[in-house]
Amino acid sequence: MPTGGVAPNKENLEGWFNAGVTCVGMSAQLISKEIIANNNYAKLEKDMKKALALIKQVRK
């Protein structure tokens, strides 16, 4: 389960899953200091849904 260097975009996620990982961890790439500072949890929810959709797409 890689956690460093994982970005919430198709190319990056495809690379990891094509390499054989079963899951990934994302922190600062997904949950930015700006989101937390501004309490912008709607953006966080939107970004997480997008990342999960990409993961489902590339894991096929």
C-alpha positions in Angstrom: 0.0 0.0 0.0 1.9 3.0 -1.2 1.2 6.3 0.5 4.0 8.6 -0.9 3.7 9.8 -4.4 0.1 8.9 -4.9 -1.9 11.6 -6.7 -5.6 11.7 -7.3 -5.4 11.6 -11.1 -5.9 8.8 -13.6 -2.4 8.4 -14.9 -0.9 8.2 -11.4 -3.5 5.8 -10.1 -3.2 3.6 -13.2 0.5 3.3 -12.7 0.1 2.1 -9.1 -2.6 -0.4 -9.8 -0.9 -1.7 -12.9 2.1 -2.3 -10.8 0.1 -4.6 -8.6 -0.9 -2.6 -5.5 -4.3 -3.5 -3.9 -4.9 -0.1 -2.3 -3.3 3.4 -2.0 -3.1 6.1 0.6 -3.4 9.8 -0.1 -3.0 12.6 2.3 -1.7 16.0 1.3 -2.4 15.3 -2.3 -6.1 15.0 -1.5 -6.6 16.8 1.8 -4.8 20.1 1.5 -4.0 22.6 4.2 -6.2 25.1 2.4 -9.2 22.8 2.5 -8.7 22.4 6.3 -8.0 26.0 7.0 -11.1 27.1 5.1 -13.3 24.3 6.4 -14.1 23.5 2.8 -15.4 20.0 3.4 -17.7 20.2 0.4 -14.6 20.4 -1.9 -13.0 17.6 0.1 -16.1 15.4 -0.4 -16.2 16.2 -4.1 -12.5 15.5 -4.5 -12.7 12.2 -2.6 -15.7 11.0 -4.7 -13.7 11.8 -7.9 -10.7 9.9 -6.6 -12.8 6.9 -5.6 -14.4 6.9 -9.0 -11.0 6.9 -10.7 -9.8 4.1 -8.5 -12.8 2.0 -9.4 -12.2 2.7 -13.1 -8.5 1.8 -13.1 -8.9 -1.4 -10.9 -11.0 -3.2 -13.6 
